Amino acid sequence: MTSIGGIVKKINMFIFIHVVLNTRYKMGFVKFTILETFHGVSGDIMMVKVEEVTRALYNKYSAIHEKENGRPSNTQNQTPTERE
């Protein structure tokens, strides 16, 4: 049987990122789901990874938007969770 730690290392972060990027969901739902599924330290580690990946994707998007439009996006100075 695979340990929870093994699952955390192998899980595809894009499953959670999809939910965050879908306008019907918020990071709060992802956090709730992760913490309910992966209790304790494993859930905390998973949530940190999801937030890091989400922030990196958003920063990349903002940089591309600024390069293409010559100006920053309206919410560039906010992280995805600050806009909730």
N, C-alpha and C positions, 0 to 999 in steps of 0.2 A: 504494500500500500504506500502511496506517495504521501510524504509529509506536507503540511501546509506551507512550510518554507520552500519546498521544492516546487509547489504550485505557483507561489509568488514569483519565483525566478523564471518560470517557464511561460507564464500567462502573457498573452499579447495585449499590450497597453492600448492598442487601437480600438479594442472592444469598448473600453471606457471612454476614450477620446471621442469616438463616434457619438456616444450619448451626450457628452458635453457640447459638442459642436451642433447637435440637433437642437433647433430652437425650442422644441417642446420640453426639453429637459434642462436642468441646472446642475452645477457642480455639487450642490447640496444633496441631490438625489444619488449621485455617484458615491459621494462620501458615505451616506447612509447605507447604501448597498454594500460597499466594501467593508465597512466596519461591522455590519451585521453578518457578513459572510466570513470574513477573516478576522476573528477576534484577537484582541491583544496587540502585541508587537507586530505581527504579520500584517494586520490591517493598517496599522500606522505606517509601516514601511511601504505598503502598496499605495496608500493615499499620497504619500510624499512623491513617489514615482509618477503617479498620474498627474499631480500638480506640476511637477518639473517638466514633463513631456508636453502638457498643455501650454505652459508658459513659453517653452521653446518654440512650439508651433506658432503660437500667437506672435511672438517676437519676429519670427521669420516672415510671417504674413505682413506684419507692419512694415518691415524693411522693404519688402517687395512693393507694397502699396505706395510707400513714400518715394521709392525710386521711379515707379511708373507714373505717378501723379505729381511729383515734385513737391508734395506736402505730406505731412504725417496724417494718418487716419484720425478721426475724431476722438478715439479712445486709446490712442497709443500709449499714454502714460499710465493707464490702468491695467492691472492684471485681469485675466478672465474672471476670477472670483470676486474682484472689486466691483465689477459691473452688474452683479446679480441683483 
